[in-house]
Amino acid sequence: MQQRTELVRVEAGDTLLWGDLTLPLAARGLVLFAHGGGSSRHSPRNRHVAERLRAAGLGTLLFDFLTLREEEHTRHSRLSHELLTQRLCATTAWALREAATSGLPIGYFGAGSGAAVTLTAAAARPDVVSAVVCRGGRPDRVADSLEHVVAPTLLVVGEHDEVALAMNQQCAGELGGSWELAIVERAGHLFREEGTLDEVARLAVRWFGRHLPTQRHVASEVNVQSRRHP
């Protein structure tokens, strides 16, 4: 599939963040990635999922939450969740302004601690975010925001990630919109087991395909729990 990639700078308040924007020809939507702690836009796991999304006709934007200076100073700590949420919201606003992306429906893909950031950002921008996928996240850490997340949300958890699985099962029903909980067999927290990250990618393609306009579906075999609203 023909596509173009551009290194972009995103203004988030007084901070400039770097991102990789890749758009297939006639992209049908745009998925913004929020990575977990210790990762960046170069995360191989997120890039693997992004590649599959682009093959399905979706644009992707992987960006760095932190500047190089912040990375050096926060190696053993983390910036506040509120600040990271603000930066995802600022990146969303940037995408809405850019000529190449302004007409595209927007989805979020969050991994690890980035999953919680996508949930609070989706709660803050219910008018903009059309769908959310969280991989290995902890929604219990943003419990106050869950009822305000009206975008259809897919929670993907590894079968052997027992703590995250319990928390996702407990919190899924608190989401304000429709949801599904997909449990990937043999997978741990980081989905390093053979074939499990491919399963995450298939699930993400299917979910965004269902909830971003005109995108095709991809079948997936997993243990799925769900609630759907009329």
N, C-alpha and C positions, 0 to 999 in steps of 0.2 A: 504494500500500500504506500502511495506517495505521501510524504509528510515533510514538514520543515521544523527544525529545532532552532530556538533562539535563546541566548543567554540574556535574561532580563533583570532589571533592577526595580525593586518594589519599594515605594516609600511607605514606611510604617511610623507615623509621627515624625520624629527627628532622625529615625534610623533608616538606613538603606539596606535592604536584604537582597541577596542574589537568588535567582531561580532559573530553572530550565523549563521553558515552555515549548511543548511539542504539539503540533496540530496536524492531524491527517487532513488530506484533501476533503473538503466538505464535512468537517467534523460535526458530529451531532450533539455534542455536549463537551463540558470541561470538568475534569476531576482534579481537585486540589488535594495534595498529599500533606498530611501532618505526621512527621516521624516521631519516634520515641526518643527518650533521653539518650545522649551519647551518639546519636546518628545525625545525618545531614541529608541534603538532597542527593548525595551519592550513595545512599543506602542500597545495597544490592537487592535486598528483599523487596523494597518498595519499587525499585526500578524494574524488577521482574514482573510485578503486578501491573505497573504502568505500561510495559511493553504489550501485555495482553489486552489491556484496555484500548490502546491505540490500534491494535489489529482489529478491534471491533468497531472502530470508527470514532473513538472518543479522544479528545485532546487531554493532555495531562500537564499539570504544573507542579513540579517538585521544587521546593524552595527551602532555604536555610532559615530556621527560626532565629539563629544567633549570628552576629557578626564575628569575624575572626578574633577580634579583641575580647568579645564576650566569651567565646569558646575557651580562650586561654585563661580567663579569670573565673570561669565557672566549671572547671573540670571536675571538681569534687563537690559541687553544689548545683542547684538548678535555679533558673529564673522562675519567677512566680507563675502559677497557672494563669492568673488573670492577664499578665503581660503577654504570654504566648497566645491566649485567646484573642487579645487585641490585635496581635500581629496576623493571625489567621483572618480576622475580620477585615483588617486593612488590606491584606492580599486579595481578599474577595472583592473589596471595593475597587481595587486596582483593575482586576479582571473585568469588572462591569464597565469601567471607563475605557479600556483599550479597544481600539477599533477591531482588532482581529478576534477578540473574545467577547465583546459586549453583547452579542446576540445569542450566546450559547447558554443553555440551561446548566446549572452548576451542581456538582456533587462533591462530597467530601469523602476521602479515604484516610482513616487515622490508624496508626499502628502503635501498640504499647501505650506509653503515657500520652502520645499524640491522639489516641482515640478519645480520651476525656476532653481534650482541647476541641476536637471536632464537635462533640456533643454540646459544649457550652457555646461555641460559635454558631452552631445550627439553631440553638435556642435564641440567640441574640438576633439572628437574621432569618426568621421563618418565612419572610417574603421572598427570599432569594434562593435558599438551599433546597434543592428538589429531592435529594437522597443522600444517605450517609451509610458508609460501611466502616465498621470498627473491627480491627484484628487484634485479638489478645488484649483487649482493653479492660479497664476497671471503672465501669459506670457508677459504682458506689461512691467513688471519690468526688463525683459531681452530682450527687443525688438531688440537690435543690434545683438543678436545671432540667432534670429529665422530663417533667411534665410539660415543659415549654418546647420540647423537641417534637415538632409536628411533622417533620420530614420523615418519610418511610426509612426505617433504620434496620440494617442487617448487622447483627452481632456474631462474629466468627470467633470461636474459641477452640483450642486444642483439647482433645479428649483427656490428655494427661496433665493439663494445666488446671489442677484441681481447685486452687483458690480462685482464679479468675472465672472458672466455670461456675462455681457456686455463686459468686457475686453477680455474674451476668444473668443467671437464672433467677436470682432474687430481685434484680432491678429491672428486668426487661418490661414487666407489666406496669412500671411507673412511667414509661415513655408516653408522651402525649399523642403520638401518631401510631401508625401501623408498624409492626416489627416482626422480625424473624430471628431466631437464635439457631445458628448452624454449628454443630459440634463435629469437628473434623477428626476422624478416626486416626489413631496412632500419633497424633500431633502433640508436641509440647508447647511451651510458651512462645518460642521463637520460630516454630514451624520449620525446623531444620531437617526433619525426617523426610526421607525420599518421597516425592510426590505430593507432600502436604501443602507446600506453597503453591503448586499448580492448582490444587483444589481451591485455595483461597482466591486465586486469580479467576477461576471459573465462576465461583460464587459472586465475585465482584462484578464480572461482566454480566452475569444473569440479573443481578439486582439493579445495576444502573440501566441495563437494557429494559427492565420492567418499568422503571420510574423516571427515566429521562426520555423524552419523546422520541419515538420511531426507532429506538435501538433494538437490535435483534436479541433473541434469547439464546443462552447456552445451557444445556442440561447439566445437572450435577447430582451426584449420589451422595447424600449426607443425611445425618440425623437432624431433622429440622423441627423446631418448635416455633409456633407463630401466633400472632393475633392480627387480624385485619379489621379495619373499620369500614363501614359502608362508604 
